[in-house]
Amino acid sequence: QVQLVESGGGLVQAGGSLRLSCLASRRTPRTYYMGWFRQAPGKEREFVAVISWSGDTTSYTESVKGRFTISRDNAKNVVYLQMNSLKPEDTAVYYCYADPTIATMSYRVNFWGQGTQVTVSS
């Protein structure tokens, strides 16, 4: 069974940094893409970033390019999201996901974590 557990969320001032982690269960196929979505209050869940199992392929939503970096450590079954230059509009619950496809649309995602809150104050 695929299980995903996020950590690293919190409160940070604008311009600050946070690193989110997502620990995947050992049963998560290592060939799966892993990534992040986020959902702000009153808004739909939106794609943030994704990485292939090898790390050779990454993709980001336009609003985070140059500020966020996704990476993974397959030996530890962990995917990271380094978030720099944070803005108040980055405030959301961030959800880790795993899927056999890139799955940049939320309805395509098969496995979700429980989410971690990121709040950026102005």
MMTF fields as JSON, N, C-alpha, C and O atoms, coordinates in Angstrom:
{
  "mmtfVersion": "1.0.0",
  "mmtfProducer": "UNKNOWN",
  "numBonds": 487,
  "numAtoms": 488,
  "numGroups": 122,
  "numChains": 1,
  "numModels": 1,
  "chainsPerModel": [1],
  "groupsPerChain": [122],
  "chainIdList": ["A"],
  "bondAtomList": [4, 2, 8, 6, 12, 10, 16, 14, 20, 18, 24, 22, 28, 26, 32, 30, 36, 34, 40, 38, 44, 42, 48, 46, 52, 50, 56, 54, 60, 58, 64, 62, 68, 66, 72, 70, 76, 74, 80, 78, 84, 82, 88, 86, 92, 90, 96, 94, 100, 98, 104, 102, 108, 106, 112, 110, 116, 114, 120, 118, 124, 122, 128, 126, 132, 130, 136, 134, 140, 138, 144, 142, 148, 146, 152, 150, 156, 154, 160, 158, 164, 162, 168, 166, 172, 170, 176, 174, 180, 178, 184, 182, 188, 186, 192, 190, 196, 194, 200, 198, 204, 202, 208, 206, 212, 210, 216, 214, 220, 218, 224, 222, 228, 226, 232, 230, 236, 234, 240, 238, 244, 242, 248, 246, 252, 250, 256, 254, 260, 258, 264, 262, 268, 266, 272, 270, 276, 274, 280, 278, 284, 282, 288, 286, 292, 290, 296, 294, 300, 298, 304, 302, 308, 306, 312, 310, 316, 314, 320, 318, 324, 322, 328, 326, 332, 330, 336, 334, 340, 338, 344, 342, 348, 346, 352, 350, 356, 354, 360, 358, 364, 362, 368, 366, 372, 370, 376, 374, 380, 378, 384, 382, 388, 386, 392, 390, 396, 394, 400, 398, 404, 402, 408, 406, 412, 410, 416, 414, 420, 418, 424, 422, 428, 426, 432, 430, 436, 434, 440, 438, 444, 442, 448, 446, 452, 450, 456, 454, 460, 458, 464, 462, 468, 466, 472, 470, 476, 474, 480, 478, 484, 482],
  "bondOrderList": [1, 1, 1, 1, 1, 1, 1, 1, 1, 1, 1, 1, 1, 1, 1, 1, 1, 1, 1, 1, 1, 1, 1, 1, 1, 1, 1, 1, 1, 1, 1, 1, 1, 1, 1, 1, 1, 1, 1, 1, 1, 1, 1, 1, 1, 1, 1, 1, 1, 1, 1, 1, 1, 1, 1, 1, 1, 1, 1, 1, 1, 1, 1, 1, 1, 1, 1, 1, 1, 1, 1, 1, 1, 1, 1, 1, 1, 1, 1, 1, 1, 1, 1, 1, 1, 1, 1, 1, 1, 1, 1, 1, 1, 1, 1, 1, 1, 1, 1, 1, 1, 1, 1, 1, 1, 1, 1, 1, 1, 1, 1, 1, 1, 1, 1, 1, 1, 1, 1, 1, 1],
  "groupList": [{"groupName": "GLN", "atomNameList": ["N", "CA", "C", "O"], "elementList": ["N", "C", "C", "O"], "formalChargeList": [0, 0, 0, 0], "bondAtomList": [1, 0, 2, 1, 3, 2], "bondOrderList": [1, 1, 2], "singleLetterCode": "Q", "chemCompType": "L-PEPTIDE LINKING"}, {"groupName": "VAL", "atomNameList": ["N", "CA", "C", "O"], "elementList": ["N", "C", "C", "O"], "formalChargeList": [0, 0, 0, 0], "bondAtomList": [1, 0, 2, 1, 3, 2], "bondOrderList": [1, 1, 2], "singleLetterCode": "V", "chemCompType": "L-PEPTIDE LINKING"}, {"groupName": "LEU", "atomNameList": ["N", "CA", "C", "O"], "elementList": ["N", "C", "C", "O"], "formalChargeList": [0, 0, 0, 0], "bondAtomList": [1, 0, 2, 1, 3, 2], "bondOrderList": [1, 1, 2], "singleLetterCode": "L", "chemCompType": "L-PEPTIDE LINKING"}, {"groupName": "GLU", "atomNameList": ["N", "CA", "C", "O"], "elementList": ["N", "C", "C", "O"], "formalChargeList": [0, 0, 0, 0], "bondAtomList": [1, 0, 2, 1, 3, 2], "bondOrderList": [1, 1, 2], "singleLetterCode": "E", "chemCompType": "L-PEPTIDE LINKING"}, {"groupName": "SER", "atomNameList": ["N", "CA", "C", "O"], "elementList": ["N", "C", "C", "O"], "formalChargeList": [0, 0, 0, 0], "bondAtomList": [1, 0, 2, 1, 3, 2], "bondOrderList": [1, 1, 2], "singleLetterCode": "S", "chemCompType": "L-PEPTIDE LINKING"}, {"groupName": "GLY", "atomNameList": ["N", "CA", "C", "O"], "elementList": ["N", "C", "C", "O"], "formalChargeList": [0, 0, 0, 0], "bondAtomList": [1, 0, 2, 1, 3, 2], "bondOrderList": [1, 1, 2], "singleLetterCode": "G", "chemCompType": "PEPTIDE LINKING"}, {"groupName": "ALA", "atomNameList": ["N", "CA", "C", "O"], "elementList": ["N", "C", "C", "O"], "formalChargeList": [0, 0, 0, 0], "bondAtomList": [1, 0, 2, 1, 3, 2], "bondOrderList": [1, 1, 2], "singleLetterCode": "A", "chemCompType": "L-PEPTIDE LINKING"}, {"groupName": "ARG", "atomNameList": ["N", "CA", "C", "O"], "elementList": ["N", "C", "C", "O"], "formalChargeList": [0, 0, 0, 0], "bondAtomList": [1, 0, 2, 1, 3, 2], "bondOrderList": [1, 1, 2], "singleLetterCode": "R", "chemCompType": "L-PEPTIDE LINKING"}, {"groupName": "CYS", "atomNameList": ["N", "CA", "C", "O"], "elementList": ["N", "C", "C", "O"], "formalChargeList": [0, 0, 0, 0], "bondAtomList": [1, 0, 2, 1, 3, 2], "bondOrderList": [1, 1, 2], "singleLetterCode": "C", "chemCompType": "L-PEPTIDE LINKING"}, {"groupName": "THR", "atomNameList": ["N", "CA", "C", "O"], "elementList": ["N", "C", "C", "O"], "formalChargeList": [0, 0, 0, 0], "bondAtomList": [1, 0, 2, 1, 3, 2], "bondOrderList": [1, 1, 2], "singleLetterCode": "T", "chemCompType": "L-PEPTIDE LINKING"}, {"groupName": "PRO", "atomNameList": ["N", "CA", "C", "O"], "elementList": ["N", "C", "C", "O"], "formalChargeList": [0, 0, 0, 0], "bondAtomList": [1, 0, 2, 1, 3, 2], "bondOrderList": [1, 1, 2], "singleLetterCode": "P", "chemCompType": "L-PEPTIDE LINKING"}, {"groupName": "TYR", "atomNameList": ["N", "CA", "C", "O"], "elementList": ["N", "C", "C", "O"], "formalChargeList": [0, 0, 0, 0], "bondAtomList": [1, 0, 2, 1, 3, 2], "bondOrderList": [1, 1, 2], "singleLetterCode": "Y", "chemCompType": "L-PEPTIDE LINKING"}, {"groupName": "MET", "atomNameList": ["N", "CA", "C", "O"], "elementList": ["N", "C", "C", "O"], "formalChargeList": [0, 0, 0, 0], "bondAtomList": [1, 0, 2, 1, 3, 2], "bondOrderList": [1, 1, 2], "singleLetterCode": "M", "chemCompType": "L-PEPTIDE LINKING"}, {"groupName": "TRP", "atomNameList": ["N", "CA", "C", "O"], "elementList": ["N", "C", "C", "O"], "formalChargeList": [0, 0, 0, 0], "bondAtomList": [1, 0, 2, 1, 3, 2], "bondOrderList": [1, 1, 2], "singleLetterCode": "W", "chemCompType": "L-PEPTIDE LINKING"}, {"groupName": "PHE", "atomNameList": ["N", "CA", "C", "O"], "elementList": ["N", "C", "C", "O"], "formalChargeList": [0, 0, 0, 0], "bondAtomList": [1, 0, 2, 1, 3, 2], "bondOrderList": [1, 1, 2], "singleLetterCode": "F", "chemCompType": "L-PEPTIDE LINKING"}, {"groupName": "LYS", "atomNameList": ["N", "CA", "C", "O"], "elementList": ["N", "C", "C", "O"], "formalChargeList": [0, 0, 0, 0], "bondAtomList": [1, 0, 2, 1, 3, 2], "bondOrderList": [1, 1, 2], "singleLetterCode": "K", "chemCompType": "L-PEPTIDE LINKING"}, {"groupName": "ILE", "atomNameList": ["N", "CA", "C", "O"], "elementList": ["N", "C", "C", "O"], "formalChargeList": [0, 0, 0, 0], "bondAtomList": [1, 0, 2, 1, 3, 2], "bondOrderList": [1, 1, 2], "singleLetterCode": "I", "chemCompType": "L-PEPTIDE LINKING"}, {"groupName": "ASP", "atomNameList": ["N", "CA", "C", "O"], "elementList": ["N", "C", "C", "O"], "formalChargeList": [0, 0, 0, 0], "bondAtomList": [1, 0, 2, 1, 3, 2], "bondOrderList": [1, 1, 2], "singleLetterCode": "D", "chemCompType": "L-PEPTIDE LINKING"}, {"groupName": "ASN", "atomNameList": ["N", "CA", "C", "O"], "elementList": ["N", "C", "C", "O"], "formalChargeList": [0, 0, 0, 0], "bondAtomList": [1, 0, 2, 1, 3, 2], "bondOrderList": [1, 1, 2], "singleLetterCode": "N", "chemCompType": "L-PEPTIDE LINKING"}],
  "groupTypeList": [0, 1, 0, 2, 1, 3, 4, 5, 5, 5, 2, 1, 0, 6, 5, 5, 4, 2, 7, 2, 4, 8, 2, 6, 4, 7, 7, 9, 10, 7, 9, 11, 11, 12, 5, 13, 14, 7, 0, 6, 10, 5, 15, 3, 7, 3, 14, 1, 6, 1, 16, 4, 13, 4, 5, 17, 9, 9, 4, 11, 9, 3, 4, 1, 15, 5, 7, 14, 9, 16, 4, 7, 17, 18, 6, 15, 18, 1, 1, 11, 2, 0, 12, 18, 4, 2, 15, 10, 3, 17, 9, 6, 1, 11, 11, 8, 11, 6, 17, 10, 9, 16, 6, 9, 12, 4, 11, 7, 1, 18, 14, 13, 5, 0, 5, 9, 0, 1, 9, 1, 4, 4],
  "groupIdList": [1, 2, 3, 4, 5, 6, 7, 8, 9, 10, 11, 12, 13, 14, 15, 16, 17, 18, 19, 20, 21, 22, 23, 24, 25, 26, 27, 28, 29, 30, 31, 32, 33, 34, 35, 36, 37, 38, 39, 40, 41, 42, 43, 44, 45, 46, 47, 48, 49, 50, 51, 52, 53, 54, 55, 56, 57, 58, 59, 60, 61, 62, 63, 64, 65, 66, 67, 68, 69, 70, 71, 72, 73, 74, 75, 76, 77, 78, 79, 80, 81, 82, 83, 84, 85, 86, 87, 88, 89, 90, 91, 92, 93, 94, 95, 96, 97, 98, 99, 100, 101, 102, 103, 104, 105, 106, 107, 108, 109, 110, 111, 112, 113, 114, 115, 116, 117, 118, 119, 120, 121, 122],
  "secStructList": [7, 7, 7, 3, 3, 3, 3, 7, 7, 3, 3, 3, 3, 6, 6, 7, 7, 3, 3, 3, 3, 3, 3, 3, 7, 6, 6, 1, 7, 6, 6, 1, 3, 3, 3, 3, 3, 3, 3, 7, 6, 6, 1, 7, 7, 3, 3, 3, 3, 3, 3, 7, 6, 6, 1, 1, 7, 3, 3, 3, 7, 4, 4, 4, 6, 6, 6, 3, 3, 3, 3, 3, 3, 6, 6, 6, 6, 3, 3, 3, 3, 3, 3, 7, 1, 7, 7, 4, 4, 4, 7, 3, 3, 3, 3, 3, 3, 3, 3, 1, 1, 7, 7, 7, 1, 4, 4, 4, 7, 7, 3, 3, 7, 7, 7, 3, 3, 3, 3, 3, 3, 7],
  "xCoordList": [0.844, 0.0, 0.882, 1.857, 0.528, 1.288, 0.787, -0.401, 1.696, 1.364, 2.39, 3.584, 1.914, 2.756, 2.546, 1.408, 3.636, 3.547, 4.404, 5.62, 3.744, 4.453, 4.904, 4.323, 5.938, 6.388, 7.117, 7.472, 7.338, 8.127, 7.349, 7.944, 6.037, 5.251, 5.403, 5.991, 4.859, 4.92, 4.628, 4.121, 4.958, 4.738, 6.078, 7.051, 6.116, 7.354, 7.008, 5.921, 7.914, 7.696, 7.979, 8.73, 7.38, 7.631, 9.122, 9.81, 9.602, 11.021, 11.796, 12.958, 11.168, 11.825, 11.781, 11.328, 12.261, 12.365, 11.804, 11.811, 11.324, 10.913, 11.278, 11.354, 11.502, 11.696, 10.675, 10.635, 9.864, 8.897, 9.504, 10.29, 9.121, 9.552, 8.33, 7.304, 8.455, 7.391, 8.026, 8.796, 7.691, 8.207, 7.201, 6.035, 7.675, 6.816, 7.041, 8.157, 5.98, 6.109, 6.974, 7.124, 7.542, 8.444, 7.742, 8.394, 6.427, 5.685, 5.437, 4.874, 5.851, 5.682, 6.649, 7.862, 6.144, 7.048, 8.024, 7.623, 9.277, 10.281, 10.216, 10.866, 9.449, 9.291, 8.227, 8.074, 7.499, 6.438, 7.009, 8.067, 6.272, 6.519, 6.036, 5.079, 6.72, 6.271, 6.295, 7.129, 5.377, 5.32, 4.451, 4.117, 4.094, 3.35, 2.23, 2.393, 1.11, 0.022, -0.156, 0.405, -0.931, -1.298, -2.735, -3.264, -3.341, -4.712, -4.882, -4.718, -5.211, -5.481, -6.971, -7.777, -7.342, -8.763, -9.632, -9.342, -10.698, -11.637, -11.179, -11.858, -10.031, -9.497, -9.348, -9.344, -9.227, -9.024, -7.585, -6.678, -7.403, -6.067, -5.285, -5.761, -4.082, -3.308, -1.95, -1.351, -1.494, -0.185, 0.93, 0.851, 1.975, 3.131, 4.393, 5.045, 4.731, 5.975, 5.919, 5.173, 6.721, 6.788, 8.193, 8.903, 8.583, 9.903, 9.772, 9.011, 10.517, 10.521, 11.35, 12.063, 11.254, 11.968, 13.472, 14.185, 13.962, 15.414, 15.874, 17.063, 14.929, 15.287, 15.622, 15.877, 15.622, 15.995, 14.905, 15.181, 13.68, 12.559, 11.902, 11.493, 11.804, 11.086, 10.182, 10.435, 9.136, 8.226, 7.666, 7.421, 7.464, 6.973, 5.846, 5.815, 4.935, 3.982, 4.706, 5.679, 4.23, 4.944, 5.221, 6.284, 4.283, 4.401, 5.507, 5.873, 6.047, 7.085, 8.449, 9.439, 8.505, 9.775, 10.821, 10.543, 12.034, 13.104, 13.094, 14.056, 12.014, 11.931, 11.864, 12.432, 11.191, 11.031, 11.895, 12.099, 12.396, 13.175, 12.702, 12.64, 12.369, 11.959, 13.121, 13.866, 13.266, 14.318, 13.836, 12.843, 14.535, 14.155, 15.388, 16.413, 15.257, 16.291, 15.65, 14.952, 15.882, 15.229, 15.702, 14.959, 16.915, 17.416, 16.618, 16.474, 16.104, 15.339, 13.836, 13.049, 13.44, 12.019, 11.438, 10.316, 12.192, 11.769, 11.836, 12.769, 10.839, 10.87, 10.816, 10.113, 11.557, 11.666, 11.129, 11.142, 10.662, 10.325, 10.976, 10.507, 12.05, 12.722, 12.027, 11.95, 11.532, 10.776, 11.518, 11.66, 11.98, 12.697, 11.898, 10.975, 12.262, 11.599, 10.089, 9.366, 9.626, 8.198, 7.386, 7.828, 6.182, 5.264, 3.967, 3.647, 3.227, 1.938, 1.013, 0.238, 1.083, 0.224, 0.635, -0.074, 1.762, 2.149, 1.455, 1.559, 0.759, 0.041, -0.991, -1.853, -0.9, -1.797, -1.472, -0.468, -2.331, -1.988, -1.282, -1.796, -0.116, 0.68, 0.524, 0.703, 0.189, -0.054, 0.991, 1.237, 1.598, 2.491, 1.658, 0.582, 2.163, 1.454, 2.438, 3.606, 1.931, 2.692, 1.77, 0.597, 2.313, 1.491, 2.39, 3.526, 1.893, 2.706, 2.883, 3.742, 2.075, 2.214, 2.566, 2.526, 2.913, 3.26, 2.082, 2.275, 0.865, -0.359, -0.367, -0.4, -0.338, -0.402, -1.837, -2.062, -2.789, -4.182, -4.591, -4.348, -5.215, -5.48, -6.365, -6.22, -7.277, -8.179, -7.456, -7.994, -6.249, -5.473, -4.633, -4.103, -4.504, -3.595, -4.205, -5.371, -3.385, -3.86, -3.599, -4.401, -2.503, -2.125, -1.745, -0.96, -2.325, -2.113, -1.612, -1.919, -0.824, -0.528, -1.634, -2.613, -1.475, -2.53, -2.442, -3.389, -1.334, -1.161, -0.421, -0.473, 0.271, 0.962, 0.739, 0.83, 0.448, 0.099, 1.353, 2.295, 1.354, 2.387, 1.706, 0.793, 2.157, 1.596, 2.717, 3.71, 2.551, 3.546, 2.935, 1.949, 3.521, 2.999, 3.68, 4.845, 2.931, 3.479, 4.161, 4.675],
  "yCoordList": [-1.189, 0.0, 1.242, 1.324, 2.205, 3.448, 4.399, 4.719, 4.841, 5.838, 6.959, 6.717, 8.174, 9.354, 10.226, 10.492, 10.673, 11.504, 12.745, 12.659, 13.905, 15.168, 15.75, 15.467, 16.557, 17.308, 18.549, 18.658, 19.491, 20.667, 21.943, 23.001, 21.874, 23.087, 23.977, 23.581, 25.199, 26.112, 27.529, 27.791, 28.441, 29.873, 30.541, 30.338, 31.338, 32.014, 33.39, 33.595, 34.316, 35.661, 35.671, 34.84, 36.604, 36.756, 36.929, 37.653, 36.253, 36.261, 35.133, 34.902, 34.43, 33.342, 32.036, 31.985, 30.974, 29.658, 28.572, 28.687, 27.527, 26.3, 25.121, 25.247, 23.976, 22.746, 21.723, 21.334, 21.301, 20.245, 18.894, 18.76, 17.891, 16.521, 15.63, 15.871, 14.602, 13.617, 12.237, 11.855, 11.501, 10.148, 9.167, 9.141, 8.364, 7.367, 6.002, 5.667, 5.222, 3.873, 3.021, 3.319, 1.953, 1.088, 0.437, 0.037, 0.33, -0.303, 0.64, 0.236, 1.881, 2.805, 2.429, 2.443, 2.098, 1.743, 2.875, 4.033, 2.545, 3.576, 4.181, 5.192, 3.581, 4.157, 5.249, 5.935, 5.413, 6.409, 7.824, 8.112, 8.693, 10.114, 10.533, 9.978, 11.515, 12.082, 13.599, 14.175, 14.228, 15.671, 16.314, 15.72, 17.558, 18.371, 19.149, 19.677, 19.201, 20.115, 21.027, 20.778, 22.071, 22.919, 23.405, 23.498, 23.709, 24.183, 25.3, 25.099, 26.478, 27.632, 27.659, 27.074, 28.331, 28.39, 28.931, 29.979, 28.203, 28.646, 28.433, 28.845, 27.792, 27.576, 26.091, 25.261, 25.777, 24.394, 23.966, 24.793, 22.66, 22.127, 22.312, 21.95, 22.879, 23.153, 22.468, 22.289, 22.096, 21.458, 22.447, 23.629, 21.943, 22.774, 22.263, 23.003, 20.99, 20.46, 18.939, 18.327, 18.334, 16.876, 16.478, 17.246, 15.262, 14.742, 13.27, 12.537, 12.846, 11.44, 10.642, 11.21, 9.309, 8.482, 8.669, 8.576, 8.926, 9.093, 10.506, 10.75, 11.417, 12.809, 13.575, 14.779, 12.888, 13.54, 14.477, 15.427, 14.199, 15.006, 15.724, 15.101, 17.036, 17.831, 18.801, 19.154, 19.221, 20.204, 21.046, 20.547, 22.337, 23.27, 24.116, 24.385, 24.523, 25.507, 26.851, 27.111, 27.685, 28.909, 29.814, 30.43, 29.894, 30.847, 30.517, 31.367, 29.291, 28.919, 28.703, 28.46, 28.79, 28.578, 29.588, 30.782, 29.082, 29.93, 30.132, 30.652, 29.723, 29.869, 28.516, 28.358, 27.557, 26.228, 25.213, 25.317, 24.235, 23.155, 21.829, 21.652, 20.898, 19.575, 18.606, 18.694, 17.68, 16.675, 15.42, 15.456, 14.32, 13.096, 12.288, 12.356, 11.523, 10.603, 9.22, 8.871, 8.449, 7.145, 6.157, 5.249, 6.319, 5.425, 5.592, 4.654, 6.808, 7.099, 7.159, 7.342, 7.007, 7.111, 8.474, 8.562, 9.516, 10.863, 11.786, 11.719, 12.642, 13.713, 15.032, 15.154, 16.005, 17.293, 18.407, 18.306, 19.462, 20.683, 21.843, 22.259, 22.345, 23.505, 24.761, 24.976, 25.571, 26.763, 28.001, 28.205, 28.81, 30.04, 31.253, 31.134, 32.405, 33.662, 33.529, 33.904, 33.003, 32.739, 34.022, 35.056, 33.927, 35.05, 34.712, 33.534, 35.708, 35.429, 34.573, 33.777, 34.722, 33.928, 32.463, 31.659, 32.098, 30.684, 29.992, 28.774, 30.748, 30.178, 29.165, 29.477, 27.952, 26.867, 25.627, 25.574, 24.63, 23.285, 22.6, 22.568, 22.06, 21.405, 19.892, 19.325, 19.261, 17.826, 17.135, 17.534, 16.105, 15.247, 14.231, 13.831, 13.819, 12.774, 11.823, 12.147, 10.655, 9.651, 9.049, 8.784, 8.839, 8.329, 7.727, 8.167, 6.721, 6.183, 7.161, 6.958, 8.219, 9.242, 10.571, 10.701, 11.565, 12.893, 13.5, 14.133, 13.321, 13.697, 15.137, 15.386, 16.081, 17.486, 17.963, 19.116, 17.09, 17.383, 16.549, 15.343, 17.178, 16.489, 15.258, 14.295, 15.267, 14.127, 12.884, 11.779, 13.058, 11.92, 11.261, 10.17, 11.902, 11.406, 10.224, 10.247, 9.186, 7.99, 8.003, 7.477, 8.589, 8.533, 9.924, 10.646, 10.267, 11.558, 11.4, 10.423, 12.397, 12.523, 13.299, 13.696, 13.515, 14.172, 15.691, 16.379, 16.215, 17.649, 18.283, 17.796, 19.383, 20.158, 21.646, 22.082, 22.408, 23.813, 24.665, 24.54, 25.522, 26.545, 27.902, 28.175, 28.748, 30.094, 31.106, 31.047, 32.031, 33.072, 34.412, 34.848, 35.05, 36.341, 37.484, 37.395, 38.544, 39.695, 40.689, 41.712],
  "zCoordList": [0.0, 0.0, 0.0, 0.747, -0.845, -0.919, 0.162, 0.221, 1.008, 2.026, 1.953, 1.78, 2.086, 1.973, 3.199, 3.589, 3.808, 5.005, 4.802, 4.632, 4.821, 4.632, 5.969, 7.017, 5.909, 7.073, 6.589, 5.415, 7.514, 7.178, 6.983, 6.779, 7.038, 6.902, 8.121, 9.127, 8.016, 9.135, 8.722, 7.632, 9.618, 9.404, 9.121, 9.846, 8.061, 7.688, 7.147, 6.606, 7.289, 6.743, 5.243, 4.731, 4.567, 3.135, 2.884, 3.603, 1.855, 1.536, 2.183, 1.846, 3.106, 3.797, 3.026, 1.883, 3.676, 3.039, 3.941, 5.166, 3.312, 3.995, 3.111, 1.889, 3.738, 2.967, 3.421, 4.589, 2.497, 2.761, 2.427, 1.489, 3.217, 2.96, 2.848, 3.484, 2.032, 1.888, 1.943, 1.063, 2.989, 3.157, 2.583, 2.977, 1.645, 1.02, 1.649, 2.048, 1.734, 2.284, 1.362, 0.177, 1.928, 1.156, -0.029, -0.995, 0.038, -1.046, -2.217, -3.234, -2.076, -3.188, -4.301, -4.09, -5.47, -6.564, -6.861, -6.981, -6.975, -7.186, -8.569, -8.837, -9.445, -10.776, -10.809, -11.82, -9.72, -9.682, -9.73, -9.171, -10.417, -10.277, -8.883, -8.344, -8.327, -7.056, -7.163, -7.862, -6.469, -6.593, -5.543, -4.518, -5.835, -4.878, -5.565, -6.666, -4.891, -5.195, -3.99, -2.922, -4.167, -3.033, -3.202, -4.31, -2.059, -2.078, -1.073, 0.13, -1.572, -0.719, -0.384, -1.107, 0.702, 1.086, -0.038, -0.614, -0.343, -1.365, -2.791, -3.731, -2.962, -4.308, -4.594, -3.684, -5.866, -6.265, -5.983, -5.884, -5.858, -5.672, -6.973, -8.049, -6.865, -8.065, -8.014, -6.954, -9.19, -9.352, -9.009, -9.343, -8.335, -8.004, -8.702, -9.438, -8.463, -9.021, -9.03, -8.265, -9.909, -10.007, -10.43, -11.079, -10.05, -10.407, -10.756, -10.125, -11.763, -12.141, -11.153, -10.326, -11.243, -10.272, -10.397, -9.398, -11.588, -11.784, -11.426, -11.223, -11.351, -11.104, -12.374, -12.325, -13.51, -14.771, -15.284, -16.017, -14.894, -15.379, -14.217, -13.237, -14.336, -13.36, -14.099, -15.251, -13.426, -14.003, -12.875, -11.777, -13.153, -12.15, -12.741, -13.942, -11.882, -12.322, -12.455, -11.747, -13.352, -13.708, -12.507, -12.424, -11.594, -10.494, -9.492, -8.681, -9.536, -8.57, -9.233, -8.543, -10.546, -11.241, -10.763, -10.644, -10.49, -10.0, -8.499, -7.934, -7.847, -6.385, -5.68, -4.599, -6.264, -5.669, -6.412, -7.621, -5.666, -6.264, -5.695, -4.478, -6.579, -6.147, -6.336, -7.312, -5.387, -5.482, -4.768, -4.043, -4.973, -4.279, -3.943, -4.622, -2.874, -2.433, -2.412, -1.461, -3.442, -3.558, -2.506, -2.133, -2.027, -0.979, 0.315, 1.1, 0.518, 1.73, 1.467, 2.396, 0.216, -0.168, 0.202, 0.7, -0.04, 0.333, -0.875, -1.674, -0.994, -1.975, -1.215, -0.212, -1.697, -1.027, -1.925, -3.152, -1.283, -2.005, -1.251, -0.191, -1.817, -1.236, -1.762, -2.972, -0.862, -1.237, -0.733, 0.472, -1.66, -1.328, -1.793, -2.598, -1.279, -1.661, -1.569, -2.493, -0.476, -0.324, -0.308, 0.192, -0.869, -0.966, -0.231, -0.068, 0.208, 0.869, 0.004, 0.534, -1.291, -2.178, -2.25, -2.856, -1.648, -1.555, -0.387, -0.236, 0.427, 1.564, 1.098, 0.276, 1.625, 1.213, 2.013, 2.724, 1.891, 2.338, 1.175, 0.058, 1.442, 0.407, 0.545, 1.623, -0.568, -0.592, -1.454, -2.592, -0.903, -1.659, -2.435, -1.991, -3.592, -4.33, -5.005, -5.22, -5.325, -6.069, -7.118, -6.855, -8.301, -9.394, -10.46, -10.631, -11.184, -12.278, -13.44, -14.297, -13.47, -14.501, -13.851, -12.627, -14.678, -14.144, -13.398, -12.36, -13.901, -13.198, -12.719, -11.514, -13.635, -13.24, -13.02, -12.654, -13.238, -12.927, -11.734, -11.71, -10.731, -9.46, -9.628, -8.875, -10.6, -10.739, -11.24, -11.165, -11.746, -12.242, -11.155, -11.365, -10.001, -8.974, -8.238, -7.844, -8.06, -7.366, -5.865, -5.094, -5.449, -4.034, -3.52, -4.135, -2.382, -1.745, -0.317, 0.367, 0.118, 1.529, 2.22, 1.589, 3.516, 4.294, 4.236, 4.617, 3.769, 3.638, 4.801, 5.93, 4.508, 5.526, 5.231, 4.083, 6.277, 6.109, 5.966, 6.748, 4.97, 4.795, 4.837, 4.057, 5.753, 5.878, 5.746, 6.471, 4.82, 4.578, 4.957, 4.363, 5.937, 6.397, 5.656, 5.269, 5.473, 4.734, 5.671, 5.217]
}
